[in-house]
Amino acid sequence: MRKILVTGADGQLGRAIKRCFSEKYSLLLCDLPELDITSITACRDAVREFQPDIVINAAAYTNVERAEDEPDTAFAVNAVGAHNLALACRESDAKLIHISTDYVFDGSRGTPYGEYDTPNPLSVYGKSKLWGENLIRDAGDRFFIVRTSWLYGDGHNFVRTMLRLAEQRSEVAVVADQHGTPTYAGDLAALLEQLMHTEYYGIYHATNAGSCTWYDFACQIFACTGRTTGVRPIKSEEYPVKARRPLYSVLDNKMLRLRGFTPMRPWEEALAEYIKNDLI
């Protein structure tokens, strides 16, 4: 039975991996305080002791706003932590799957981004994730860097936030000029399982099919749950934040397509299943 070490196991993707993998693989599920990936010693000890065939790094500093005030902390987790795991995997000849983000792009082009389009992150969070990618590429050998976007699953996410607001308000205001792809953590976990059995190392984009705005996403959430809550579209500048977001961060899953993987289903189908099975 293959052995898989999962960091960030208490996050949305980590929980989806546990659900998808638990009966088929020997799992070591790690999160704080069990494993602090900012410590090279802790990473090496965990990998040497467990001797995994594969390490999936789902740990990340994901608070985009707070990262603007805590850049060193964001870089410690998203860059140095990724580097530590890459070094530990190289020393133990384990595969590394590292989860990255659409926020490595600036969103200025208005068409979907391929894996080897030039990144230009706008926020501290995006910059720290790009540093992590580059450090893995410099230090790693057998690695997959998987960029995804607008992830939701078992945990705090946009879907749950909208439904909570719908209980409190008759109308919600939602940004309508940022485009991306909502991605269900369960579908991403299933894709990672396919990818990890290959030797096709490199960078991949992995999202559900299609794209929308946050406004469209909110409307679909209410439609799927039968809510009559009104949704008012607003521009990004009407919702003041510290961190700049890309206006168009749709990812083209080109490498998965070229390698013959089955495309992930449309985001609307994935959302409907998530709401039916996980929320209702």
Order of alpha helices (4+ residues) and beta strands (2+ residues): beta-alpha-beta-alpha-beta-alpha-alpha-alpha-beta-alpha-beta-beta-alpha-beta-beta-beta-alpha-beta-beta-alpha-beta-alpha-alpha
